[in-house]
Amino acid sequence: MNIILLSFIASIATTIFMVVQRRKKKAVITELVANNFFQEYNYAKKLLWFFISFAVMGSIMAYLSFLEGKDTGIAVSIILLFVVFGEPIIMYPDLRFYYNDTSCILEDKLIRYKSIKEIRRKPMSPAFLKQMEVITINNDKIKTRKDITEIIEIKIKEQAEAKPENSPKKKRKAKKSKKSSSEKTPD
């Protein structure tokens, strides 16, 4: 019986800690999103089946352990159920991706597409997890999902295509060349 009580207390303490961390993270993301217009890509629904299957498994395990009178099984079931029900709630801000035409938010940081040096598959990552790394000019390595990196790559290509037409550097060069040609011609 003590193990059941201990598992219940540990589960509640962990949940409280994670809720506090979620609130901090949500405040940072809200502040970043408030300053700019961002589109939202929500991929929480894709992971919902995973959490539902573990919730069903934990419930069955708790019921069977209760019937057999095994305290350890009940304790493990309680922890599993708290984790399974708490994880989607805690991770919900993490399961959203905010982006616009010039930047995106990855791991609570505003990342400009111009500052991305490389996008690659995360080393030592199983293929089915689809984990990717976004490496910035400052060599910050940010772990993300493949579908998010596809959005980032599309936005980078859009910027590259739009750049030759409206490039500020070309406009500056054109102004400088006009000034230098006007200085060379005698009056």
C-alpha positions in Angstrom: 0.0 0.0 0.0 2.9 2.4 0.7 4.2 2.0 -2.9 0.8 3.0 -4.2 0.7 6.1 -2.0 4.3 7.0 -3.0 3.6 6.6 -6.7 0.5 8.8 -6.4 2.5 11.5 -4.6 5.4 11.3 -7.1 2.9 11.5 -10.0 1.2 14.6 -8.6 4.5 16.3 -7.8 5.8 15.7 -11.3 2.6 16.9 -12.8 2.7 20.2 -10.8 6.3 20.8 -11.8 5.5 20.2 -15.5 2.5 22.5 -15.3 4.7 25.3 -14.0 7.2 24.7 -16.8 4.4 24.8 -19.3 3.2 28.1 -18.1 6.7 29.6 -18.4 7.1 28.3 -21.9 3.6 29.4 -22.9 4.4 33.0 -21.6 7.6 33.1 -23.7 5.8 31.9 -26.9 2.9 34.2 -26.3 5.3 37.2 -26.1 7.1 36.2 -29.3 3.8 35.6 -31.2 2.3 38.8 -30.0 4.9 41.0 -31.7 4.6 39.4 -35.1 1.9 37.7 -37.2 2.5 34.0 -37.2 0.7 31.1 -38.7 0.2 28.0 -36.6 0.9 24.4 -37.6 -0.6 22.0 -35.0 0.6 18.4 -35.1 -0.8 17.4 -31.7 -3.6 15.4 -33.4 -1.0 13.2 -35.0 0.3 12.0 -31.7 -3.1 11.6 -30.0 -3.5 7.9 -31.0 -0.2 7.2 -29.2 -1.4 8.7 -25.9 -4.8 7.0 -26.2 -3.2 3.6 -26.7 -1.1 4.0 -23.6 -4.1 5.2 -21.6 -6.0 2.1 -22.5 -3.0 -0.1 -21.7 -2.6 1.6 -18.3 -6.3 1.3 -17.5 -6.3 -2.4 -18.3 -3.1 -2.9 -16.3 -4.5 -1.1 -13.3 -7.8 -3.2 -13.4 -5.9 -6.5 -13.7 -3.5 -5.6 -10.9 -6.4 -4.6 -8.7 -8.1 -7.9 -9.3 -4.9 -9.8 -8.5 -4.1 -7.5 -5.5 -0.6 -6.6 -6.7 0.4 -3.2 -5.2 3.4 -2.8 -7.6 1.2 -3.3 -10.6 -1.3 -0.7 -9.3 1.5 1.8 -8.5 3.0 1.4 -12.0 -0.5 1.8 -13.5 -1.1 5.0 -11.6 2.2 6.5 -12.7 1.5 5.4 -16.3 -2.0 7.0 -16.2 -0.7 10.3 -14.8 2.0 10.5 -17.4 -0.3 9.6 -20.3 -3.0 12.0 -19.3 -0.6 14.7 -18.3 1.7 14.5 -21.2 -0.7 15.8 -23.9 -1.7 18.7 -21.7 1.9 19.6 -20.8 3.3 19.1 -24.3 0.5 21.0 -26.1 2.5 24.2 -26.6 5.4 22.0 -27.8 3.2 20.4 -30.4 2.6 23.6 -32.2 4.9 25.3 -34.7 4.6 29.1 -35.4 6.0 30.6 -38.6 5.7 33.5 -41.0 7.4 34.6 -44.2 10.7 35.7 -42.5 11.0 33.7 -39.3 9.8 30.8 -37.1 9.7 29.9 -33.5 11.8 26.8 -32.5 12.4 25.8 -28.9 11.1 29.2 -27.6 13.5 31.1 -29.9 12.7 33.3 -32.8 14.8 32.0 -35.7 15.1 34.0 -38.9 15.3 31.8 -42.0 18.4 33.8 -43.1 20.2 32.5 -40.0 19.7 28.8 -40.8 22.9 27.3 -42.0 21.8 23.7 -42.4 18.9 21.3 -42.0 19.8 17.6 -41.6 18.5 14.4 -40.1 19.5 14.1 -36.5 22.5 11.8 -36.0 21.7 8.5 -34.2 18.0 9.0 -34.7 15.8 6.1 -35.8 14.1 6.8 -39.2 10.6 6.2 -37.9 10.9 9.1 -35.4 11.6 11.6 -38.2 13.8 13.7 -36.0 15.7 16.5 -37.8 18.2 19.2 -36.7 18.1 22.8 -37.7 21.6 24.3 -37.4 21.9 28.1 -37.2 24.8 30.3 -38.2 25.7 30.5 -34.4 25.9 26.6 -34.5 22.8 26.2 -32.3 21.4 22.8 -32.9 17.6 22.7 -32.6 15.8 19.4 -32.7 12.5 19.3 -34.6 10.3 17.1 -36.7 10.6 16.4 -40.4 7.2 18.0 -41.3 8.3 21.2 -39.6 11.7 21.2 -41.5 9.7 20.8 -44.8 7.8 24.0 -44.0 11.0 25.8 -43.1 12.6 24.6 -46.4 9.6 25.9 -48.4 9.9 29.3 -46.7 13.6 29.5 -47.3 13.1 28.7 -51.0 10.3 31.4 -51.2 12.7 33.9 -49.7 15.5 32.9 -52.2 13.1 33.3 -55.1 11.9 36.7 -53.9 15.4 37.9 -53.1 16.7 38.7 -56.6 13.7 40.9 -57.5 13.5 43.0 -54.3 17.0 42.7 -53.0 18.1 45.8 -50.9 21.7 45.1 -51.8 21.0 45.4 -55.5 19.1 48.7 -54.9 22.1 50.0 -52.9 24.5 49.0 -55.6 22.3 50.6 -58.2 22.3 53.9 -56.2 26.0 53.8 -55.7 26.6 53.2 -59.4 24.3 56.1 -60.3 26.2 58.4 -57.9 29.6 57.2 -59.2 28.5 57.6 -62.9 27.1 61.1 -62.2 30.4 62.1 -60.5 32.5 60.9 -63.5 30.5 62.9 -66.1 31.6 66.5 -66.5 29.0 69.3 -66.4 
